[in-house]
Amino acid sequence: MADNESPPESPPESPPESPPELALVAAQHGIVLHHFDTGRVCCEMPYEHGVLQGEGKMYYTAGTLYATETYARDVLSGPTTLYYPNGKLQAELLYVDGLLEGTIREYFSSGPQESVSEYRKGRKNGITEVYNEAGVLESRKTYLEDVLTHTERVPPPSKP
């Protein structure tokens, strides 16, 4: 935690919950701010004539960025990026009409890539590669409609 940052009000790993007052902003236009009980900004939601549209931001209770999300016509549609409380990249996601789609990348809190997965219409489909924190590929898992169909362990690279 940075010297100038106060301790979190709740565990920093807890992402913000969607505020219940989202339903009350139907006539909003522009960036609408929602706050935690402490007064800190929870999220910045982009509205165009009462419809979620554009890039929104969500924050941990400590004030650090948790996620950037892209909305189109009130649903997640476009890139979403998640961050750990320390500010490091946690995941890169892509949504189409509210469902995960395409290549999804997840990262360890220390920085290296943890996994790469393929999604179609919100379900894992295809190969997921899983890495250790040293960045070495450990396994390939094959999914069909979110069901694991095959796991291949990848032997560690041989040393010269």
C-alpha positions in Angstrom: 0.0 0.0 0.0 1.3 3.4 -0.9 2.3 5.7 2.0 -0.3 8.2 1.1 -3.2 5.7 0.9 -5.3 4.9 3.9 -6.1 1.3 4.8 -9.1 -0.2 3.0 -12.4 -0.2 4.8 -12.9 -3.9 3.9 -10.6 -6.6 2.4 -9.0 -5.0 -0.7 -9.6 -8.2 -2.7 -13.3 -7.5 -2.5 -14.5 -6.0 -5.8 -17.3 -3.5 -5.6 -20.8 -4.7 -5.8 -23.2 -3.2 -8.3 -25.0 -0.5 -6.5 -28.8 -0.9 -6.1 -29.5 2.6 -7.3 -28.4 1.7 -10.9 -32.1 1.2 -11.7 -32.8 4.8 -10.7 -30.7 6.4 -13.3 -32.9 5.7 -16.4 -33.0 9.4 -17.4 -29.3 10.0 -16.8 -26.8 11.3 -19.4 -23.1 11.4 -19.0 -20.9 9.9 -16.3 -22.9 8.9 -13.2 -20.9 8.4 -10.0 -21.8 5.8 -7.4 -20.3 5.8 -3.9 -19.4 3.4 -1.2 -20.9 4.2 2.3 -17.5 5.8 3.1 -18.0 8.4 0.4 -15.3 7.0 -1.9 -16.3 6.5 -5.6 -17.4 2.9 -6.2 -17.9 3.3 -10.0 -18.2 5.7 -12.8 -21.0 4.6 -15.2 -21.4 6.1 -18.7 -24.9 6.9 -19.8 -26.3 8.2 -23.0 -30.0 9.1 -22.6 -30.5 6.6 -19.8 -28.7 3.7 -21.4 -25.3 2.4 -20.4 -23.0 3.2 -23.3 -19.2 3.6 -23.3 -16.4 2.9 -20.8 -17.2 2.5 -17.1 -14.8 2.2 -14.2 -15.1 0.3 -10.9 -13.0 0.8 -7.9 -11.9 -1.2 -4.8 -13.0 0.2 -1.4 -9.4 1.5 -1.0 -9.9 3.6 -4.1 -7.7 1.7 -6.5 -9.0 0.8 -9.9 -10.7 -2.6 -10.1 -12.0 -2.7 -13.6 -12.7 -0.8 -16.8 -15.7 -2.1 -18.7 -17.2 -1.3 -22.1 -21.0 -1.1 -22.4 -23.3 -0.9 -25.5 -27.0 -0.6 -25.1 -27.0 -1.5 -21.4 -24.9 -4.7 -21.6 -21.2 -5.4 -21.4 -19.9 -5.4 -25.0 -16.3 -4.8 -25.7 -13.1 -5.0 -23.7 -13.0 -5.4 -20.0 -9.8 -5.1 -18.0 -9.5 -6.2 -14.4 -6.8 -5.1 -12.0 -5.4 -6.5 -8.7 -5.5 -4.1 -5.7 -1.8 -3.5 -6.2 -2.6 -2.1 -9.7 -1.2 -5.0 -11.7 -3.2 -6.5 -14.5 -5.5 -9.4 -13.4 -7.4 -10.2 -16.6 -8.2 -9.1 -20.1 -11.7 -10.0 -21.2 -13.9 -9.4 -24.2 -17.7 -9.3 -24.1 -20.2 -9.5 -26.9 -23.8 -8.8 -26.0 -23.0 -9.6 -22.3 -21.2 -12.9 -23.0 -17.5 -13.7 -22.9 -16.1 -14.1 -26.4 -12.7 -14.7 -27.9 -9.4 -14.9 -26.2 -9.3 -14.3 -22.4 -6.0 -13.7 -20.6 -5.5 -14.0 -16.8 -2.4 -13.0 -14.9 -0.8 -13.8 -11.5 -0.8 -10.9 -9.1 3.0 -10.9 -9.5 2.6 -10.1 -13.2 3.2 -13.2 -15.4 0.4 -14.7 -17.5 -1.5 -17.4 -15.7 -3.8 -18.7 -18.5 -5.1 -18.1 -22.0 -8.6 -19.4 -22.7 -11.0 -19.3 -25.7 -14.7 -18.4 -25.2 -17.7 -18.6 -27.5 -21.0 -17.2 -26.5 -20.0 -17.1 -22.8 -18.6 -20.7 -22.6 -15.1 -22.1 -22.7 -14.6 -23.6 -26.1 -11.2 -24.7 -27.4 -7.8 -24.8 -25.7 -6.9 -23.2 -22.4 -3.2 -22.9 -21.7 -2.2 -22.8 -18.1 1.2 -21.4 -17.0 3.1 -21.3 -13.7 4.4 -18.1 -12.1 7.7 -18.5 -13.9 5.9 -18.2 -17.2 6.4 -21.9 -18.1 3.5 -23.7 -19.9 2.2 -26.5 -17.6 -0.9 -27.8 -19.3 -3.3 -27.5 -22.1 -7.0 -28.1 -21.4 -9.6 -28.6 -24.1 -13.1 -27.5 -23.5 -16.3 -28.0 -25.5 -19.3 -25.9 -24.3 -17.7 -25.3 -20.9 -17.0 -29.0 -20.4 -13.4 -30.2 -19.9 -12.9 -32.9 -22.5 -9.1 -33.4 -22.4 -6.1 -32.4 -20.3 -2.5 -32.5 -21.6 0.3 -32.0 -19.1 3.3 -30.3 -20.7 6.7 -31.6 -19.6 9.0 -28.9 -18.2 11.6 -27.7 -20.7 14.8 -29.7 -20.6 17.9 -27.9 -19.3 20.9 -27.7 -21.7 
